[in-house]
């Protein structure tokens, strides 16, 4: 994995990493594989506070690009929408700290 850009966003209390991963001999990496590699590339990061966004693989090319956000705390992650939290729920070590009873705008 190659880090194309690393930026510390102090306002949102996170590190933003733009990455590209050339995977010649493997299939498209899973979200879990990307999270594992991001965690090893950013020392001191907590797996529960990593969010992978805009992960895209080019058709016919073994190249995946995307964004990884590494938050400092659970409170800082509150800026992410609910669907992002649900998408990453299975990769977290524990259940979410608080669950909202209200559903916001879904198909009902």
N, C-alpha and C positions, 0 to 999 in steps of 0.2 A: 504494500500500500504506500502510496506517495501522498504526502500532505502538500497540497497546492497552496493553501493559505491557512494561517492560524491567527485568529484575532481574539483578544480578550475584550469582552463586552461587559464593562463594569456596571453599567446601568441595569442590565438584566441579570447580572451576577452569573455569567456563564462564559465558557470558552467555545468559540465557533471554529470548526475545522472543515474546510473544503478538501475533499480527498478524491483520488482516482486510484483504482485498483485494477491492475492488469492481471488477469487470471487465464493464462494461455492453456494450461493443462487441466484446469478444473472447470466445473460448471459455474453458473452464476452464484455468487456467495449469498448465503441467507442473512437475514437481519441479525441473527444471533452471532454469526461469524464476524460480521462487520462490527458489532458491539464489542466482541471479545478483542478484536484487533485494535480498535480505538482505545479500549481500556489499557492495553499494553503500551500504546504509543504515548498516552498522556499519563505520566506518573502521578499517583495520588488520587486518581479519579475513582468514583464510586459507580459501580455498574447500575445501581438503582437510579442514578441521576443522569444517565446518558440517553439521548434521544437521537434517532437516525431519521433524517428527512431527505426528500428529493433523491432517493436512491434509484438510479437509472442505469440500465445496461443497453448498449447500442446493439441494434440488430446486426448480426453477422460479425461482430467484433467482441473479443474477450476483454472488454473494458467497462468497468462500473464506476460511476461517479456519484457523488452525493455530498450531503452536509451532515455533520455530527455536532450536536450541542451537548456540552458537558456542564451541567449545573452544579452549583456549590451546595445547594440544599433543596429539600422538598418544597419549602416556601417559594424559592426562586422558580421552581417548575410550574407554579400556578399560572404563568403566562401562556402555557401550552393549552390548546383546546382539549376538550374531553375525549374526542376521538383519537388523539395522539396518545393520551394516557391509556386508553383501552387497547390500542395497537401494541403498546410495549408492556402491557400488564403481565403477559406470560413469561417475560424475561426478568421480571423483578424478583428479588429474594423474598419479599413479604407482600402481603396484601396492602392496598393503598391505605394511607393513614385515616382518611375520612371519605366517605361515600356520600354523594349528594342524592337525595331522594327524588329531586325534580329532574325530569328529562327535558333537555333543551332542544327544541326544534327537531326531532327525528321524524321518520316516517312511522305513523301510528295507525 
